[in-house]
């Protein structure tokens, strides 16, 4: 998982699967970025193969924290059709800014 820090936002680039085994690592990276004061965070899904409910939960909690700071979480570059369909099915785009 790579993290790129820019002037106004940070980009987190997870790879492979986001599931119960490693979603805690994603949470740790997101909280680290949050603690550094970033309000706008982008999660680049270009190399993500799948995500389970534990990963989704971490994204939703992080979006809530950023919103409390008047910030925003954005998910970009979803290449996996299954992930796209799942996000639409659960209406994640109503809560998190998703840019395909």
QUISUL-V259681 format. One line per field, one symbol per residue. ss: DSSP state (H for helix, E for strand, - for the rest). Layout:
ss=???
This chain:
ss=-EEEE---EEEEE--EEE----HHHHHHHHHHHHH----EEEEE---EEEE-HHHHHHHHHHHHHHHH---EEEEE----HHHHHHHHH--HHH--EEE-
